[in-house]
Amino acid sequence: MIDAHCHISIPKFNNESNPLLNLIPDFKKELEFVIDSAASPIDAKISLDLTEKHKGFIFSTLGLHPVDALELNDKKIENYIEFIKENKDKIIGIGEVGLDYHYHKQDAEIKRSKEIFLQFIELAKEFNLPLVLHLRKAEEDGFKMVVDNDVKKVMFHFFSGKKDLAMEIVNEGYYISIPVIMLKSKTMKKVVKAIPLENLLTETDSPWASPFDEPFNKPTNIKYEIEKISELKNLDKEIVEKQITENAKKLFGMNF
């Protein structure tokens, strides 16, 4: 059982220290590994420290959340990309990166977002690393950009698009990551039923997006998602769990 996308590296959650940090020993009891997504320069340094401290359990992808990206000037983005290049051998992917039309609606914002996104697309291609996408209300545009730029390895993080687009995505050989909050989403359940198990990943996006009445989401909630996927696909939990773990290893080049 794996969590393909969580945020253990964020320093604060709800103005308190990130509660996930103290629970890592508990996560190790239930999960084979987790992938921490560092979405800012501050998170990136913490994430690399975590992967060093918890080798073989926490893996890192380094990226720049599209909302944060517009707060940085060209020089700061250039410096951050250089930092990623210097640490490319310590990471397994680039992301999360992408587009966010929930917060960015103006033409100038969208144009700038696409320019920054393209820099990270090129970075992923340069080092042959998977690209982890954040596409909020921007699924179609993001999909077109990765296809047009001939990106080979892509994970659509927290996919909330429609079933038809999901089928286009898997036809390109890409992966769709469904968050545990799918337990409360009819649209996400339809996507899970429609797409092949071989293209599916599980994630929490913790500490956000819990489907339960709890202070924060956590990677161990993946077990409830596995149960629901098994039910939707009429498959044994062991089969689902094994295949999704193999999917993550294949996408991110994990040889163990």
C-alpha positions as CSV (number, residue, x, y, z in Angstrom):
1,M,0.0,0.0,0.0
2,I,1.4,3.4,-1.1
3,D,0.7,7.1,-0.9
4,A,1.8,8.5,-4.2
5,H,1.3,12.1,-3.2
6,C,1.4,13.8,0.3
7,H,3.0,16.8,1.9
8,I,5.0,15.7,4.9
9,S,7.5,18.5,4.1
10,I,5.3,21.5,4.6
11,P,6.5,23.3,7.7
12,K,3.0,24.4,8.9
13,F,-0.6,23.2,8.7
14,N,-3.4,25.4,10.1
15,N,-0.7,27.6,11.7
16,E,0.7,24.7,13.7
17,S,3.7,22.4,13.1
18,N,2.9,19.9,10.4
19,P,1.2,17.0,12.4
20,L,2.4,14.4,9.9
21,L,6.0,14.6,11.0
22,N,5.4,13.0,14.3
23,L,3.4,10.1,12.8
24,I,6.0,8.8,10.4
25,P,6.7,5.7,12.6
26,D,3.0,4.9,12.4
27,F,2.9,5.3,8.6
28,K,5.8,2.9,8.3
29,K,3.8,0.2,10.0
30,E,1.1,0.2,7.3
31,L,2.6,1.6,4.1
32,E,5.4,0.3,1.9
33,F,6.4,3.9,0.9
34,V,5.2,7.4,0.5
35,I,6.0,10.1,-2.0
36,D,6.4,13.6,-0.6
37,S,5.6,16.4,-3.0
38,A,7.6,19.5,-2.2
39,A,5.8,22.4,-3.9
40,S,8.0,25.3,-2.9
41,P,11.7,26.1,-2.3
42,I,11.2,25.9,1.5
43,D,9.5,22.6,1.3
44,A,12.1,21.2,-1.1
45,K,14.9,21.4,1.5
46,I,12.8,19.8,4.2
47,S,11.8,17.1,1.8
48,L,15.3,16.2,0.9
49,D,16.2,16.0,4.6
50,L,13.3,13.6,5.1
51,T,14.3,11.3,2.3
52,E,17.8,11.2,3.8
53,K,16.5,10.4,7.3
54,H,13.9,7.9,6.1
55,K,15.7,6.2,3.2
56,G,13.6,3.7,1.3
57,F,10.3,4.9,2.8
58,I,10.0,8.6,2.0
59,F,10.8,9.6,-1.6
60,S,10.7,13.2,-3.0
61,T,9.4,15.0,-6.0
62,L,10.4,18.7,-6.2
63,G,8.2,21.2,-7.9
64,L,6.5,24.5,-7.7
65,H,2.7,24.8,-7.0
66,P,1.2,27.1,-9.7
67,V,-0.3,29.4,-7.1
68,D,3.0,29.9,-5.4
69,A,4.8,30.2,-8.7
70,L,3.2,33.5,-9.6
71,E,4.5,35.0,-6.3
72,L,8.1,34.4,-7.5
73,N,10.1,36.5,-10.0
74,D,12.2,35.0,-12.8
75,K,15.4,35.1,-10.8
76,K,13.9,33.2,-7.8
77,I,12.4,30.6,-10.2
78,E,15.8,30.3,-12.0
79,N,17.6,29.8,-8.6
80,Y,15.1,27.1,-7.6
81,I,15.4,25.2,-10.8
82,E,19.1,25.3,-10.3
83,F,18.7,23.9,-6.8
84,I,16.6,21.0,-8.3
85,K,19.2,20.3,-10.9
86,E,21.9,20.2,-8.2
87,N,19.8,17.6,-6.3
88,K,18.4,15.6,-9.3
89,D,20.0,12.4,-8.1
90,K,18.1,12.6,-4.8
91,I,14.6,12.9,-6.3
92,I,12.2,10.6,-8.3
93,G,10.1,13.2,-10.1
94,I,9.3,16.8,-10.9
95,G,6.2,18.2,-9.3
96,E,3.8,19.2,-8.3
97,V,3.7,21.7,-11.1
98,G,1.0,22.9,-13.5
99,L,-2.0,25.2,-13.8
100,D,-4.6,26.5,-11.4
101,Y,-7.6,28.2,-13.0
102,H,-9.5,28.3,-9.7
103,Y,-7.2,31.0,-8.4
104,H,-5.7,32.3,-11.7
105,K,-8.5,33.5,-14.1
106,Q,-6.9,36.5,-15.8
107,D,-5.3,36.1,-19.2
108,A,-2.0,37.5,-18.0
109,E,-1.9,35.1,-15.0
110,I,-2.7,32.1,-17.2
111,K,0.0,33.1,-19.7
112,R,2.6,33.5,-17.0
113,S,1.5,30.2,-15.4
114,K,2.0,28.4,-18.7
115,E,5.4,29.9,-19.2
116,I,6.5,28.7,-15.8
117,F,4.9,25.3,-16.3
118,L,6.8,24.9,-19.5
119,Q,10.1,25.4,-17.7
120,F,9.4,22.5,-15.4
121,I,8.2,20.4,-18.3
122,E,11.6,20.9,-20.0
123,L,13.3,20.1,-16.7
124,A,11.5,16.8,-16.4
125,K,12.4,15.9,-20.0
126,E,16.0,16.9,-19.5
127,F,16.5,14.5,-16.6
128,N,13.9,11.9,-17.9
129,L,11.9,12.2,-14.6
130,P,8.2,11.8,-14.3
131,L,6.1,14.9,-14.1
132,V,3.5,15.3,-11.3
133,L,0.7,17.6,-12.4
134,H,-1.5,20.0,-10.5
135,L,-4.3,20.9,-12.8
136,R,-7.2,22.6,-11.0
137,K,-10.0,23.4,-13.5
138,A,-7.2,23.3,-16.1
139,E,-7.1,19.6,-17.0
140,E,-7.7,20.0,-20.7
141,D,-5.0,22.7,-21.1
142,G,-2.5,20.8,-19.0
143,F,-3.1,17.6,-20.9
144,K,-2.6,19.4,-24.2
145,M,0.7,20.9,-23.0
146,V,2.3,17.6,-21.9
147,V,1.1,15.8,-25.1
148,D,2.3,18.7,-27.4
149,N,5.7,18.7,-25.6
150,D,6.0,14.9,-25.9
151,V,6.3,14.2,-22.2
152,K,6.5,10.5,-21.7
153,K,6.0,10.0,-18.0
154,V,3.2,11.8,-16.3
155,M,1.1,11.5,-13.1
156,F,-2.2,13.5,-13.0
157,H,-2.3,14.3,-9.3
158,F,-5.7,14.7,-7.5
159,F,-7.5,14.1,-10.8
160,S,-11.0,15.5,-10.7
161,G,-11.8,15.7,-14.4
162,K,-14.4,13.9,-16.4
163,K,-14.3,10.2,-17.5
164,D,-13.8,11.0,-21.2
165,L,-10.6,13.0,-20.5
166,A,-9.4,10.3,-18.2
167,M,-9.6,7.8,-21.0
168,E,-7.6,10.1,-23.3
169,I,-5.0,10.4,-20.6
170,V,-4.6,6.6,-20.1
171,N,-4.5,6.2,-23.9
172,E,-1.4,8.3,-23.9
173,G,0.1,5.9,-21.3
174,Y,-0.1,8.4,-18.4
175,Y,-1.2,7.7,-14.9
176,I,-4.1,9.1,-13.0
177,S,-3.8,9.5,-9.2
178,I,-7.1,9.5,-7.3
179,P,-7.1,11.0,-3.8
180,V,-8.7,9.3,-0.8
181,I,-11.4,12.0,-0.9
182,M,-12.9,10.0,-3.8
183,L,-14.9,8.3,-1.1
184,K,-17.1,11.4,-1.2
185,S,-17.0,12.0,-5.0
186,K,-19.3,10.4,-7.6
187,T,-17.2,11.8,-10.5
188,M,-14.0,10.3,-9.1
189,K,-15.7,6.9,-8.6
190,K,-16.8,6.9,-12.2
191,V,-13.2,7.6,-13.3
192,V,-11.9,4.7,-11.1
193,K,-14.4,2.3,-12.6
194,A,-13.6,3.4,-16.2
195,I,-9.8,3.4,-16.3
196,P,-7.6,0.3,-16.2
197,L,-6.1,-0.6,-12.9
198,E,-2.7,-0.5,-14.6
199,N,-3.0,3.3,-14.9
200,L,-4.2,4.1,-11.4
201,L,-2.4,5.5,-8.4
202,T,-3.6,6.2,-4.9
203,E,-2.9,9.4,-2.9
204,T,-4.1,11.4,0.1
205,D,-2.7,14.9,-0.6
206,S,-2.4,14.9,3.2
207,P,-2.6,16.8,5.4
208,W,-5.4,18.2,3.2
209,A,-8.5,16.6,1.7
210,S,-9.6,14.1,4.3
211,P,-12.9,12.4,3.6
212,F,-13.5,12.1,7.3
213,D,-14.3,14.4,10.2
214,E,-10.7,14.7,11.5
215,P,-8.2,17.5,12.1
216,F,-6.0,16.4,9.1
217,N,-5.7,13.8,6.5
218,K,-2.9,11.2,6.8
219,P,-1.3,8.6,4.4
220,T,-2.7,5.6,6.3
221,N,-6.1,6.6,5.1
222,I,-5.1,5.0,1.8
223,K,-6.5,1.7,3.1
224,Y,-10.0,3.1,2.8
225,E,-9.4,4.1,-0.8
226,I,-8.0,0.6,-1.6
227,E,-11.2,-0.9,-0.1
228,K,-13.4,1.3,-2.3
229,I,-11.4,0.7,-5.5
230,S,-11.7,-3.0,-4.8
231,E,-15.4,-2.7,-4.4
232,L,-15.8,-0.6,-7.6
233,K,-13.7,-2.9,-9.7
234,N,-14.9,-6.1,-8.1
235,L,-11.4,-7.2,-7.3
236,D,-9.6,-8.6,-4.2
237,K,-7.9,-5.9,-2.1
238,E,-4.6,-7.7,-2.4
239,I,-4.7,-7.5,-6.2
240,V,-5.6,-3.8,-6.2
241,E,-2.9,-3.0,-3.6
242,K,-0.2,-4.9,-5.4
243,Q,-0.9,-3.5,-8.8
244,I,-1.1,0.1,-7.6
245,T,2.2,-0.3,-5.8
246,E,3.8,-1.7,-9.0
247,N,2.4,1.2,-11.0
248,A,4.1,3.7,-8.7
249,K,7.4,1.8,-8.9
250,K,7.2,1.6,-12.7
251,L,6.4,5.3,-13.1
252,F,9.0,6.6,-10.7
253,G,11.7,4.1,-11.6
254,M,11.9,2.4,-8.2
255,N,14.0,-0.8,-8.5
256,F,13.1,-2.7,-5.3
